[in-house]
Amino acid sequence: MTSLRFDGAKDTDAKRLATLRVNAMRPSLEAVGRFNQERARRRFLDSFVPADTTLVLSGNQLLGFFAVQDRGDHLYLDHLYVAPDQQGGGIGSLILHCVLRDAAERDLPVRLMALKDSPANAFYRQHGFEVTGQEEFDTLYQWVPPPK
């Protein structure tokens, strides 16, 4: 794997992160008949919080990003996207390992939601997440740190 670095996001990163999100989600959204590029961009831009968002870079190349919100009793993984040409190389697993390690050190569960029928569901299950609920378009997950 290429040498990676994590950097905090800035307000000026919003548009390029929205583009990466749309490109990463497009196949899954098309598969369920819900792809709308403008809606996908707007949903991200309307809720973008730079302080919660971390860029994954190799040199100046944006490979992916993730956003974690501390909700007091749990961490919420709001976003985890890897550029389509970088998927399958372990970047997502590396990101998730970092998030889970932080959660375990803080003794907090991690919660998230994934689009039903998306490959992301298998990814999260493979990393120890369990289904906690279903919504119309999403599956809800939780990972609980092992006892200390």
URLIN-V447286 format. One record per residue. N is the residue number from 1. RES is the residue in three letters. PHI is phi in whole degrees, 0 to 359 (* if undefined). OMEGA is omega in whole degrees, 0 to 359 (999 if undefined). Layout:
[[N/RES/PHI/OMEGA] [N/RES/PHI/OMEGA]]
This chain:
[[1/MET/*/179] [2/THR/297/175] [3/SER/292/183] [4/LEU/250/171] [5/ARG/222/178] [6/PHE/252/177] [7/ASP/229/175] [8/GLY/293/179] [9/ALA/281/176] [10/LYS/236/177] [11/ASP/308/183] [12/THR/290/179] [13/ASP/275/190] [14/ALA/307/186] [15/LYS/293/180] [16/ARG/289/176] [17/LEU/289/177] [18/ALA/298/179] [19/THR/295/179] [20/LEU/299/180] [21/ARG/301/181] [22/VAL/300/181] [23/ASN/295/180] [24/ALA/288/184] [25/MET/274/188] [26/ARG/311/182] [27/PRO/301/181] [28/SER/291/179] [29/LEU/292/177] [30/GLU/296/182] [31/ALA/297/179] [32/VAL/257/177] [33/GLY/70/184] [34/ARG/238/181] [35/PHE/282/173] [36/ASN/217/187] [37/GLN/304/183] [38/GLU/294/179] [39/ARG/296/180] [40/ALA/296/177] [41/ARG/295/184] [42/ARG/296/180] [43/ARG/301/178] [44/PHE/289/185] [45/LEU/299/181] [46/ASP/292/183] [47/SER/241/183] [48/PHE/294/176] [49/VAL/236/183] [50/PRO/305/182] [51/ALA/296/180] [52/ASP/266/192] [53/THR/249/180] [54/THR/237/177] [55/LEU/272/174] [56/VAL/247/188] [57/LEU/233/168] [58/SER/231/190] [59/GLY/62/177] [60/ASN/261/183] [61/GLN/275/176] [62/LEU/281/180] [63/LEU/264/182] [64/GLY/178/176] [65/PHE/199/175] [66/PHE/214/179] [67/ALA/225/180] [68/VAL/235/177] [69/GLN/254/174] [70/ASP/273/182] [71/ARG/255/176] [72/GLY/85/182] [73/ASP/267/177] [74/HIS/197/170] [75/LEU/261/179] [76/TYR/248/177] [77/LEU/277/186] [78/ASP/281/180] [79/HIS/216/168] [80/LEU/208/182] [81/TYR/231/176] [82/VAL/239/179] [83/ALA/306/183] [84/PRO/309/181] [85/ASP/284/179] [86/GLN/249/183] [87/GLN/292/178] [88/GLY/88/182] [89/GLY/258/177] [90/GLY/98/181] [91/ILE/295/179] [92/GLY/300/178] [93/SER/295/177] [94/LEU/298/178] [95/ILE/302/184] [96/LEU/297/177] [97/HIS/302/179] [98/CYS/296/179] [99/VAL/297/181] [100/LEU/292/177] [101/ARG/297/178] [102/ASP/298/180] [103/ALA/297/180] [104/ALA/296/178] [105/GLU/297/180] [106/ARG/265/181] [107/ASP/55/180] [108/LEU/237/173] [109/PRO/287/175] [110/VAL/243/178] [111/ARG/241/178] [112/LEU/195/171] [113/MET/227/179] [114/ALA/228/178] [115/LEU/300/178] [116/LYS/307/177] [117/ASP/68/176] [118/SER/278/174] [119/PRO/302/179] [120/ALA/300/181] [121/ASN/299/178] [122/ALA/295/179] [123/PHE/301/182] [124/TYR/291/177] [125/ARG/297/178] [126/GLN/300/181] [127/HIS/261/171] [128/GLY/93/177] [129/PHE/280/178] [130/GLU/241/179] [131/VAL/291/178] [132/THR/243/180] [133/GLY/178/179] [134/GLN/229/171] [135/GLU/240/185] [136/GLU/305/184] [137/PHE/243/188] [138/ASP/232/172] [139/THR/250/181] [140/LEU/264/183] [141/TYR/228/172] [142/GLN/215/172] [143/TRP/241/181] [144/VAL/246/180] [145/PRO/294/177] [146/PRO/295/179] [147/PRO/300/180] [148/LYS/276/999]]
